[in-house]
Amino acid sequence: MRFIRLRILAILAVLVIAGVGAWQLLPSDDGNDSPITVGTSDEVTSLDPAGAYDAGSWAIYSNLYQSLMTFTSGAVVPEPDAAESCDFVGQKLQTYQCRLRDDLTFSNGRKVTAADVKYSFDRMLRIKADEGPSVLFPSLDNVVADGRTITFNLSAKDATFPQKLATGAGSIVDPAQYPKDKLRTGTQVDGSGPYVLKSFESGVKARLVPNPAYKGALKKSGGAVDIRYFEGSEALQAAWDAGDVDVTHRQLPSETLADLDPAAGEQRVTEADSAEIRNLVFNVRDGAPLADKKVRQAVAWLIDRGPLVTKVYRNTVEPLYSLIPQGYIGHSTPFFDSYPRSDPKRARALMEEAGVDLPLHITFAHRDDDANKEESTELVRQLEKDELFEVTEKAVEWQAFQKGYAAGEYDAYTVGWLPDYPDSDTFSQPLVGKDNSLHNGYTSKKVDELISATQQYSDRGRTSADFKKLQQVVGEDVPLVPLWQKKDYVVSKQSVSGSQYLSDGTGIWRLWELSWI
């Protein structure tokens, strides 16, 4: 099973071409303690882990908060972090128990207890924020804290539960600072992760410094880090060109990524075979223009991924024809098998069968940034060129966009997705399961049954057939159309060490790996 394969292109090129000794890639002892600046075009929706389920927020959570379990770089099995140990009780996969470390403190000095862990989960599920991660735990009945022991009781088998605990959804918060029935506001964070948040300005910058009190799975501490947030890839590119950032991740413009030269002496390039995907999602609620399955199938017949791959993304993405991307158990190609090419005649026939007036007017929304603009222009062109659809396009600020599609304000919208953990389950339950995170109104008893079937096996190789059946149903129902799968790029200055470990394509930022050479 392949999840992430890192190719450290720049390091090899520099060593071979420039003859640089390996010692120069190690952290420096010259006392440079100035912060390393990391630039990104992602956003932080909320500093409260109960209120966000997106890449930008979870990237910073993995540094400020602590979960019972964690993933080391490239690992497919989680290991204890805030916990001393964790395991299922018995063979039913419905009771999971952890023993908390006894030496943990929040950054405000308060001791972390098992009761705090229970509080964090109870609170997340009680608040159930539209943009939050509660969708990951549909089978979590209750959490019991007894001394240093935390017991999670599930209503159904879930072999992936340990992996879910290792995500940002499992972040432990201080009950004294985080209200039990509403999200915490402001710019303060009280966690027990490897970093402390010294300052934060939403959409602009954050300053993180090492947490001297951190105890857990990490065996090294990093230096201070400044995070700069940019409104789109062009702004990030300008900052990189000006030397204002030392590391860039998610995302430089496609034309820049396509032309990256690993042998260029002024930069390091790390390219990972990531599972980041993009879907065109449909609002299937009753009364919506795309509520009829035949109309959605017509869209699937219109979409041509070729121009998206070559023209828009300059071959930095690959066409995707399935819910589960390449490299994950159960990957198949139902959207290629059923809709192998763009065919406007078949699309028109389906829409005529559905009895809709042509052209059908729909509202199509996407996040307002330059990375989405060219893609959206191409998608609108494809939908309108045969006069089957009349599209009103809306570019919406990220947080408003999330609230808008959760409220059913758009008929179609594009959403990117990064895996939360290295298992195919991360592409099923959160995307097409009951009460899914896409908030498009899609429900399927058959899909939910297949999701439950895949969660029963500790041997994940046994899930392949059920995942393929699940994707076949999705290919027929078309609650979404998969568009592409892309690689993950980290670009850094030559003076920075550890950038190759910053990301493994799952959205986690390992800022503690960065240091000056």
C-alpha positions as CSV (number, residue, x, y, z in Angstrom):
1,M,0.0,0.0,0.0
2,R,1.6,3.3,-1.1
3,F,0.5,6.5,0.5
4,I,3.4,9.0,0.4
5,R,6.7,8.7,-1.4
6,L,9.0,11.7,-0.9
7,R,11.6,12.4,-3.6
8,I,14.2,14.8,-2.3
9,L,15.0,16.2,-5.7
10,A,16.9,19.3,-4.8
11,I,19.2,17.8,-2.2
12,L,20.4,15.1,-4.6
13,A,20.9,17.6,-7.3
14,V,22.9,20.0,-5.1
15,L,25.1,17.2,-3.7
16,V,25.9,15.8,-7.1
17,I,26.2,19.0,-9.1
18,A,27.7,21.4,-6.6
19,G,29.7,18.9,-4.6
20,V,28.2,20.1,-1.3
21,G,29.1,17.9,1.7
22,A,26.2,16.2,3.5
23,W,27.2,18.0,6.7
24,Q,26.0,21.2,5.2
25,L,22.4,19.9,5.2
26,L,22.4,19.5,8.9
27,P,21.2,22.1,11.4
28,S,23.7,24.8,12.1
29,D,25.5,25.5,15.4
30,D,26.2,29.1,14.7
31,G,23.5,30.4,17.0
32,N,21.0,31.7,14.4
33,D,17.8,31.9,16.4
34,S,15.8,34.2,14.1
35,P,12.4,32.7,13.1
36,I,12.0,30.8,9.8
37,T,9.2,32.3,7.7
38,V,6.8,29.9,6.1
39,G,4.4,31.2,3.4
40,T,1.1,29.7,2.4
41,S,-2.1,30.7,0.6
42,D,-4.2,28.5,3.0
43,E,-6.3,30.2,5.6
44,V,-7.1,29.4,9.3
45,T,-10.9,29.2,9.7
46,S,-10.8,29.1,13.5
47,L,-8.1,28.7,16.2
48,D,-10.6,26.5,18.0
49,P,-10.3,22.9,16.9
50,A,-14.0,22.3,17.3
51,G,-14.7,24.9,14.7
52,A,-12.6,24.0,11.6
53,Y,-12.1,21.1,9.3
54,D,-9.7,22.5,6.6
55,A,-6.1,22.2,5.6
56,G,-5.0,25.7,6.8
57,S,-6.5,25.3,10.3
58,W,-5.3,21.7,10.9
59,A,-1.8,22.6,9.7
60,I,-1.4,24.9,12.7
61,Y,-3.4,22.7,15.1
62,S,-0.7,19.9,14.7
63,N,1.8,22.3,16.2
64,L,-0.3,24.1,18.9
65,Y,-2.4,21.2,20.2
66,Q,-1.8,17.7,21.1
67,S,-3.9,14.6,20.4
68,L,-3.8,11.2,22.1
69,M,-2.2,9.7,19.0
70,T,-0.1,11.1,16.2
71,F,1.5,10.2,12.9
72,T,5.2,10.5,12.3
73,S,6.3,11.5,8.8
74,G,5.3,8.9,6.2
75,A,3.8,6.6,8.8
76,V,0.6,4.7,8.1
77,V,0.1,3.6,11.8
78,P,-0.4,6.2,14.5
79,E,1.6,6.1,17.7
80,P,0.9,7.6,21.2
81,D,1.5,11.3,21.7
82,A,-0.5,12.6,24.7
83,A,-1.2,9.0,25.6
84,E,1.2,6.5,27.1
85,S,-0.7,3.7,25.3
86,C,-3.9,3.1,23.3
87,D,-5.6,0.0,22.0
88,F,-9.0,-1.6,21.3
89,V,-10.5,-3.6,24.2
90,G,-11.4,-7.1,22.9
91,Q,-12.0,-8.0,19.3
92,K,-15.3,-6.1,18.6
93,L,-13.6,-2.8,17.6
94,Q,-16.2,-0.9,19.5
95,T,-14.3,0.0,22.7
96,Y,-11.0,2.0,22.4
97,Q,-9.0,2.8,25.5
98,C,-6.1,5.1,26.1
99,R,-3.9,5.8,29.2
100,L,-2.9,9.5,29.4
101,R,0.6,10.6,30.1
102,D,1.1,12.0,33.6
103,D,3.5,14.8,32.7
104,L,1.4,17.0,30.4
105,T,0.6,20.6,30.9
106,F,-1.2,23.2,28.8
107,S,0.8,26.2,27.7
108,N,-0.9,28.2,30.5
109,G,0.6,25.8,33.1
110,R,-2.5,23.8,34.0
111,K,-2.1,20.0,34.1
112,V,-3.8,18.0,31.4
113,T,-6.1,15.4,32.7
114,A,-8.2,12.5,31.3
115,A,-11.3,14.6,32.1
116,D,-10.0,17.3,29.7
117,V,-9.8,14.8,26.9
118,K,-13.4,13.7,27.6
119,Y,-14.4,17.4,27.7
120,S,-12.7,18.1,24.4
121,F,-14.6,15.3,22.6
122,D,-17.9,16.0,24.3
123,R,-17.6,19.7,23.5
124,M,-16.8,19.1,19.8
125,L,-19.8,16.8,19.3
126,R,-22.1,19.1,21.3
127,I,-21.2,22.2,19.3
128,K,-21.3,20.3,16.0
129,A,-20.1,23.3,14.0
130,D,-20.9,23.2,10.2
131,E,-17.2,23.8,9.5
132,G,-16.1,21.5,12.3
133,P,-14.8,17.9,12.4
134,S,-17.6,16.2,14.3
135,V,-18.5,14.4,11.0
136,L,-15.4,12.1,11.6
137,F,-17.1,10.5,14.6
138,P,-20.6,9.4,13.7
139,S,-20.3,6.2,15.7
140,L,-18.8,7.7,18.9
141,D,-21.5,7.1,21.6
142,N,-19.7,8.4,24.6
143,V,-16.3,9.1,26.3
144,V,-15.6,8.0,29.8
145,A,-12.7,9.3,32.0
146,D,-11.5,7.4,35.0
147,G,-8.2,8.4,36.6
148,R,-5.8,8.6,33.7
149,T,-7.8,6.2,31.5
150,I,-10.0,7.4,28.7
151,T,-12.5,5.0,27.2
152,F,-14.3,5.6,23.8
153,N,-17.4,3.6,23.3
154,L,-18.6,3.2,19.7
155,S,-22.0,2.3,18.4
156,A,-20.4,0.3,15.5
157,K,-17.1,-1.2,14.6
158,D,-14.5,1.3,13.4
159,A,-11.0,0.0,12.8
160,T,-10.0,3.5,11.7
161,F,-10.8,5.1,15.0
162,P,-7.2,5.3,16.2
163,Q,-6.2,7.1,13.0
164,K,-9.1,9.6,13.6
165,L,-7.8,10.3,17.1
166,A,-4.4,11.3,15.6
167,T,-6.0,14.2,13.5
168,G,-6.8,17.8,14.4
169,A,-10.2,16.5,15.5
170,G,-8.6,14.9,18.5
171,S,-7.0,18.1,19.8
172,I,-7.2,18.4,23.6
173,V,-8.3,21.8,25.0
174,D,-8.4,23.4,28.4
175,P,-12.0,23.4,29.8
176,A,-11.2,26.6,31.7
177,Q,-10.5,28.5,28.4
178,Y,-12.8,26.8,25.9
179,P,-16.6,27.1,26.5
180,K,-18.5,23.9,26.5
181,D,-21.3,25.0,24.2
182,K,-19.8,27.5,21.8
183,L,-16.5,28.2,20.0
184,R,-13.8,30.2,21.6
185,T,-13.2,33.5,20.0
186,G,-10.1,35.8,19.9
187,T,-6.5,35.0,19.1
188,Q,-5.4,33.0,22.2
189,V,-4.6,29.3,22.2
190,D,-4.1,27.0,25.2
191,G,-2.8,23.7,24.0
192,S,-0.1,21.2,24.9
193,G,1.6,20.8,21.5
194,P,5.2,21.4,20.6
195,Y,4.6,25.1,19.9
196,V,3.0,28.0,21.6
197,L,1.2,30.8,19.7
198,K,2.7,34.1,20.6
199,S,0.7,36.2,18.2
200,F,-1.9,35.8,15.5
201,E,-3.4,38.2,12.9
202,S,-6.1,36.4,10.9
203,G,-5.2,36.1,7.2
204,V,-1.9,37.9,7.7
205,K,0.6,36.2,10.1
206,A,1.3,34.0,13.1
207,R,4.3,33.7,15.4
208,L,5.0,30.3,16.9
209,V,7.7,29.6,19.5
210,P,8.8,26.2,20.9
211,N,6.8,24.9,23.9
212,P,9.5,24.1,26.6
213,A,6.9,22.1,28.5
214,Y,5.9,19.8,25.7
215,K,6.0,16.0,26.4
216,G,5.1,13.5,23.8
217,A,6.1,11.5,20.7
218,L,8.5,14.1,19.3
219,K,12.1,13.7,20.2
220,K,13.3,17.1,19.0
221,S,12.1,20.7,19.3
222,G,12.2,23.2,16.5
223,G,13.0,26.9,16.5
224,A,10.7,29.9,16.2
225,V,8.5,30.1,13.1
226,D,6.7,32.9,11.5
227,I,3.7,31.9,9.3
228,R,2.7,34.4,6.6
229,Y,-0.8,34.0,5.0
230,F,-1.3,35.3,1.5
231,E,-4.4,36.0,-0.6
232,G,-3.7,33.6,-3.4
233,S,-0.7,32.0,-5.1
234,E,0.4,35.1,-7.0
235,A,0.8,37.0,-3.7
236,L,2.8,34.1,-2.3
237,Q,4.9,34.0,-5.5
238,A,5.7,37.8,-5.1
239,A,6.8,37.2,-1.5
240,W,9.0,34.3,-2.5
241,D,10.6,36.4,-5.3
242,A,11.2,39.2,-2.9
243,G,12.9,36.9,-0.4
244,D,10.3,37.6,2.3
245,V,9.6,34.0,3.0
246,D,12.1,31.1,3.6
247,V,9.7,28.2,2.8
248,T,6.6,28.0,0.7
249,H,3.9,25.4,0.8
250,R,0.4,25.3,-0.7
251,Q,0.7,26.9,-3.1
252,L,2.8,28.6,-5.7
253,P,1.2,29.2,-9.1
254,S,1.0,26.1,-11.4
255,E,3.3,27.7,-14.0
256,T,5.9,28.1,-11.3
257,L,5.6,24.5,-10.0
258,A,5.7,23.2,-13.6
259,D,9.0,25.0,-14.2
260,L,10.8,24.2,-10.9
261,D,14.4,23.3,-11.5
262,P,15.6,21.0,-8.7
263,A,19.2,21.7,-9.7
264,A,18.8,25.5,-9.2
265,G,21.3,26.4,-6.5
266,E,19.2,29.0,-4.8
267,Q,16.4,26.7,-3.7
268,R,15.4,23.2,-2.5
269,V,12.4,21.5,-4.0
270,T,10.6,18.6,-2.3
271,E,7.9,16.8,-4.4
272,A,5.6,14.3,-2.8
273,D,3.1,12.0,-4.5
274,S,0.2,13.5,-2.6
275,A,-3.5,12.5,-2.4
276,E,-4.8,16.0,-2.6
277,I,-7.9,16.0,-4.8
278,R,-10.5,18.4,-6.2
279,N,-14.1,17.6,-6.7
280,L,-17.0,19.4,-8.4
281,V,-19.7,19.0,-5.8
282,F,-23.5,19.2,-6.4
283,N,-26.3,20.4,-4.1
284,V,-28.7,17.5,-4.3
285,R,-31.3,18.8,-1.9
286,D,-35.0,18.5,-3.0
287,G,-35.9,21.4,-5.3
288,A,-32.3,22.2,-6.3
289,P,-31.6,22.4,-10.1
290,L,-29.2,19.4,-9.7
291,A,-31.4,17.3,-7.5
292,D,-32.2,15.0,-10.4
293,K,-29.5,12.3,-10.8
294,K,-29.8,12.4,-14.6
295,V,-28.9,16.1,-14.7
296,R,-25.8,15.3,-12.6
297,Q,-24.9,12.5,-14.9
298,A,-25.2,14.9,-17.8
299,V,-22.6,17.1,-16.1
300,A,-20.3,14.1,-15.8
301,W,-20.6,13.6,-19.5
302,L,-19.6,17.2,-20.2
303,I,-16.5,17.5,-18.0
304,D,-13.2,17.2,-19.9
305,R,-10.3,16.9,-17.5
306,G,-7.7,17.3,-20.2
307,P,-7.7,21.1,-20.4
308,L,-7.7,21.3,-16.6
309,V,-4.6,19.1,-16.4
310,T,-2.6,20.6,-19.3
311,K,-3.9,24.2,-19.7
312,V,-4.9,25.2,-16.1
313,Y,-2.5,23.2,-14.0
314,R,0.4,22.7,-16.5
315,N,0.6,19.0,-15.8
316,T,1.2,19.4,-12.1
317,V,-2.0,17.4,-11.5
318,E,-3.3,14.1,-12.8
319,P,-6.9,13.4,-14.0
320,L,-9.0,11.7,-11.3
321,Y,-11.9,9.4,-12.1
322,S,-12.8,8.1,-8.7
323,L,-13.7,9.1,-5.1
324,I,-10.6,7.4,-3.8
325,P,-7.3,8.6,-5.4
326,Q,-4.4,6.5,-6.8
327,G,-2.2,4.9,-4.2
328,Y,-5.1,4.1,-1.8
329,I,-6.7,0.7,-1.2
330,G,-9.8,0.3,-3.4
331,H,-8.9,2.9,-6.0
332,S,-10.9,2.3,-9.2
333,T,-12.1,4.4,-12.1
334,P,-15.9,4.4,-12.2
335,F,-16.1,7.9,-13.7
336,F,-13.9,6.8,-16.6
337,D,-15.8,3.6,-17.0
338,S,-19.2,5.3,-17.1
339,Y,-18.2,8.7,-18.7
340,P,-15.0,8.0,-20.6
341,R,-15.0,11.2,-22.7
342,S,-16.9,14.5,-23.0
343,D,-20.1,13.7,-24.9
344,P,-22.6,16.6,-25.2
345,K,-25.1,14.5,-27.1
346,R,-25.4,12.0,-24.2
347,A,-25.6,14.9,-21.8
348,R,-28.4,16.5,-23.7
349,A,-30.4,13.3,-23.9
350,L,-30.2,12.8,-20.2
351,M,-31.3,16.4,-19.5
352,E,-34.2,15.9,-21.9
353,E,-35.2,12.7,-20.1
354,A,-35.1,14.7,-16.8
355,G,-37.6,17.2,-18.4
356,V,-35.6,20.3,-17.4
357,D,-35.8,23.5,-19.5
358,L,-32.6,24.2,-21.4
359,P,-30.4,25.9,-20.8
360,L,-30.7,25.1,-17.1
361,H,-29.6,27.9,-14.9
362,I,-27.3,27.0,-12.0
363,T,-25.1,28.9,-9.5
364,F,-21.5,27.8,-9.4
365,A,-19.3,29.0,-6.6
366,H,-15.6,28.6,-5.6
367,R,-13.1,30.1,-3.3
368,D,-12.1,33.6,-4.3
369,D,-8.4,33.3,-5.1
370,D,-6.3,33.3,-8.3
371,A,-5.6,29.5,-7.9
372,N,-9.2,28.8,-8.5
373,K,-10.0,31.5,-11.0
374,E,-8.5,29.8,-14.1
375,E,-10.0,26.4,-13.2
376,S,-13.4,27.9,-12.7
377,T,-13.3,29.8,-15.9
378,E,-12.6,26.5,-17.8
379,L,-15.3,24.6,-16.0
380,V,-17.9,27.3,-16.8
381,R,-16.8,27.2,-20.4
382,Q,-17.3,23.4,-20.5
383,L,-20.7,23.6,-19.0
384,E,-22.0,26.4,-21.2
385,K,-20.5,25.7,-24.6
386,D,-23.3,23.3,-25.8
387,E,-26.0,25.6,-24.4
388,L,-27.2,23.0,-21.8
389,F,-26.4,25.2,-18.8
390,E,-26.4,28.9,-18.0
391,V,-24.0,29.4,-15.2
392,T,-23.8,32.2,-12.7
393,E,-20.3,32.1,-11.3
394,K,-19.5,33.3,-7.7
395,A,-16.1,33.8,-6.3
396,V,-16.5,33.9,-2.5
397,E,-14.1,34.6,0.4
398,W,-13.0,31.3,2.0
399,Q,-14.9,31.4,5.3
400,A,-18.1,32.8,3.7
401,F,-17.8,30.2,1.0
402,Q,-17.7,27.4,3.6
403,K,-20.8,28.8,5.3
404,G,-22.5,29.3,2.0
405,Y,-22.2,25.7,0.7
406,A,-23.1,24.4,4.2
407,A,-26.3,26.4,3.9
408,G,-27.1,25.2,0.4
409,E,-26.7,28.6,-1.2
410,Y,-24.9,27.2,-4.3
411,D,-26.0,24.6,-6.9
412,A,-22.4,23.4,-7.6
413,Y,-19.1,24.2,-6.1
414,T,-15.5,23.0,-6.2
415,V,-13.8,21.8,-3.0
416,G,-10.3,20.5,-2.5
417,W,-9.6,17.7,-0.1
418,L,-6.5,16.4,1.7
419,P,-6.5,13.1,3.5
420,D,-6.9,13.4,7.3
421,Y,-5.1,10.0,7.8
422,P,-3.5,7.4,5.5
423,D,-6.6,5.3,4.8
424,S,-9.2,5.2,2.1
425,D,-11.9,5.8,4.8
426,T,-10.8,9.5,4.8
427,F,-12.3,9.8,1.3
428,S,-15.6,8.0,2.0
429,Q,-17.3,8.9,5.3
430,P,-16.4,12.6,5.3
431,L,-17.3,13.1,1.6
432,V,-20.3,10.9,0.9
433,G,-21.4,9.5,4.2
434,K,-24.4,10.6,6.2
435,D,-24.1,14.2,7.3
436,N,-20.9,14.5,5.3
437,S,-18.6,17.5,5.4
438,L,-19.5,18.7,1.9
439,H,-23.0,19.6,3.2
440,N,-24.6,18.9,-0.2
441,G,-27.6,16.9,1.0
442,Y,-26.5,13.6,-0.3
443,T,-27.5,10.5,1.6
444,S,-27.4,6.9,0.4
445,K,-28.3,3.9,2.6
446,K,-26.2,1.7,0.3
447,V,-23.1,3.9,0.6
448,D,-23.5,4.1,4.4
449,E,-23.7,0.3,4.6
450,L,-20.6,-0.1,2.5
451,I,-18.7,2.5,4.6
452,S,-19.7,0.5,7.8
453,A,-18.5,-2.7,6.0
454,T,-15.1,-1.2,5.3
455,Q,-14.7,-0.1,8.9
456,Q,-15.0,-3.6,10.3
457,Y,-11.6,-4.8,9.2
458,S,-8.3,-4.3,11.1
459,D,-6.7,-5.9,8.1
460,R,-7.3,-3.0,5.7
461,G,-6.4,-5.0,2.7
462,R,-9.8,-6.8,3.1
463,T,-11.7,-3.5,2.4
464,S,-10.8,-3.2,-1.3
465,A,-13.9,-4.9,-2.7
466,D,-16.3,-2.8,-0.6
467,F,-14.5,0.4,-1.4
468,K,-14.8,-0.4,-5.1
469,K,-18.5,-1.1,-4.7
470,L,-18.9,2.2,-2.8
471,Q,-17.3,4.1,-5.6
472,Q,-19.5,2.4,-8.2
473,V,-22.5,3.7,-6.4
474,V,-21.0,7.2,-6.2
475,G,-20.3,7.0,-10.0
476,E,-24.0,6.3,-10.6
477,D,-25.5,8.7,-8.1
478,V,-22.9,11.5,-9.0
479,P,-23.2,13.6,-5.8
480,L,-19.8,15.0,-7.1
481,V,-17.5,14.7,-10.0
482,P,-13.8,14.0,-9.3
483,L,-11.5,16.3,-11.2
484,W,-7.9,15.8,-10.4
485,Q,-5.2,14.6,-8.0
486,K,-2.1,16.6,-7.5
487,K,1.4,16.4,-6.1
488,D,2.6,18.3,-3.0
489,Y,5.4,20.8,-3.4
490,V,7.6,22.4,-0.7
491,V,10.1,25.0,-1.9
492,S,12.7,26.4,0.5
493,K,15.8,28.5,0.5
494,Q,19.1,26.6,0.6
495,S,19.7,28.0,4.0
496,V,16.8,26.0,5.5
497,S,17.2,22.4,6.6
498,G,14.3,19.9,7.1
499,S,11.9,21.3,4.5
500,Q,11.6,17.8,3.0
501,Y,9.8,16.7,6.2
502,L,7.5,19.7,6.5
503,S,4.6,17.9,4.7
504,D,3.9,14.4,3.6
505,G,0.8,15.4,1.6
506,T,-1.7,14.9,4.5
507,G,-2.0,18.6,5.5
508,I,0.0,18.2,8.7
509,W,2.8,20.7,9.1
510,R,5.9,19.5,11.0
511,L,7.3,22.9,11.7
512,W,9.6,21.4,14.3
513,E,11.7,19.8,11.5
514,L,12.7,23.2,10.1
515,S,16.1,24.8,11.1
516,W,18.8,26.9,9.7
517,I,21.8,25.3,8.0
